[in-house]
Amino acid sequence: MENINNYSIIFVTTDTFDIARNIARILVSEKIVACCSIVHNVLSVYEWEGNLKENMEYLLIIKTKKTNLNIVENRIIELHNYEIPEIIAVSLDAVSVPYLKWMEQVLT
C-alpha cells in the first residue's frame, strides 16, 4: 500500500453548481482524482480589485495523488470560469486505511 504522504486534498471554489459539477465529473472520469465532494452555500469574503466582496460559492474538496497536482491544477484552470481560481492543496496527515486503499485502486 502507498504512503499517506503521496496524497493531497485540493480546495477549489466556484460560483455555480454546474461549474463545480462539471469540474468534478471531468476530473474523476479522467482518473486524475479519486473523488470530488461539492459543498453548497459557502460564504467567501475577499478583496478583489480593491473592493471587499462577499459571494455564496460552492466548495470542491478534491482527493488525489501529489503526483497529479500539476495535471489537476491545469485542468481546473481550463474548466473554471474565474480569472484566478482558488486552488489550494494540502497534504494528508491521517486517513483511514480502507479509504487510502480505495484511492490507490481508483487512481491506478
C-alpha positions in Angstrom: 0.0 0.0 0.0 1.2 3.5 -0.8 2.3 6.0 1.8 -0.2 8.6 3.0 2.3 11.3 2.2 1.7 10.6 -1.5 -1.9 12.1 -1.3 -3.4 15.5 -1.1 -6.7 17.3 -0.8 -7.3 20.3 -3.1 -9.8 23.0 -2.3 -11.5 24.9 -5.1 -14.4 27.4 -5.1 -16.8 28.2 -7.9 -19.8 30.5 -8.3 -22.2 27.9 -9.8 -23.2 24.4 -9.1 -23.0 23.5 -12.8 -19.3 24.5 -13.0 -18.5 22.7 -9.8 -20.2 19.5 -11.0 -18.6 19.8 -14.5 -15.1 20.1 -13.0 -15.8 17.2 -10.6 -17.1 14.9 -13.3 -14.3 15.6 -15.7 -11.5 15.2 -13.1 -13.0 11.9 -11.8 -13.7 10.5 -15.3 -10.1 11.3 -16.4 -9.0 9.3 -13.3 -6.7 12.1 -12.2 -8.6 12.4 -8.9 -10.3 9.8 -6.8 -13.3 11.9 -5.6 -14.7 15.4 -5.6 -17.1 16.4 -2.9 -19.2 19.6 -3.5 -20.3 21.7 -0.5 -23.1 24.1 -1.1 -23.6 27.6 0.4 -20.0 28.5 1.3 -19.7 32.3 2.1 -16.5 33.7 0.7 -15.3 37.1 1.9 -12.3 38.5 0.0 -10.8 41.6 -1.6 -10.9 41.8 -5.4 -9.6 44.8 -7.4 -9.6 47.0 -4.2 -13.2 46.1 -3.2 -14.5 44.0 -0.4 -16.6 41.1 -1.9 -19.0 38.6 -0.4 -20.3 35.7 -2.5 -22.0 32.4 -1.9 -20.0 29.8 -3.6 -19.6 26.0 -4.0 -16.5 24.4 -2.5 -15.0 21.4 -4.2 -13.0 19.1 -1.9 -10.8 17.0 -4.3 -8.8 14.0 -3.3 -5.8 12.9 -5.4 -2.2 11.9 -5.6 0.5 14.5 -5.2 2.0 13.4 -8.5 -1.3 14.5 -10.2 -1.3 18.0 -8.7 0.0 19.9 -11.7 -2.3 18.0 -14.1 -5.3 18.7 -11.8 -4.4 22.4 -11.5 -4.1 22.8 -15.3 -7.4 21.0 -15.9 -9.2 23.2 -13.3 -7.8 26.4 -14.9 -9.0 25.2 -18.3 -12.5 24.3 -17.0 -13.0 27.2 -14.5 -14.8 30.5 -15.2 -12.8 32.6 -12.7 -9.8 34.7 -13.9 -7.8 33.4 -10.9 -9.4 30.2 -9.4 -8.7 29.3 -5.9 -6.6 26.1 -6.0 -5.2 25.2 -2.6 -3.6 21.8 -2.0 -2.9 20.4 1.5 -1.1 17.1 2.5 -2.9 14.4 4.3 -1.9 13.9 8.0 -4.3 11.0 8.5 -6.7 8.8 6.5 -8.4 5.5 7.2 -6.6 2.6 5.7 -9.7 1.3 3.7 -10.2 4.8 2.1 -6.5 5.1 1.3 -6.6 1.6 -0.4 -9.7 2.7 -2.3 -8.0 5.9 -3.6 -4.9 3.9 -4.6 -7.1 1.4 -6.5 -9.1 4.1 -8.3 -6.1 6.2 -9.3 -4.1 3.3 -10.8 
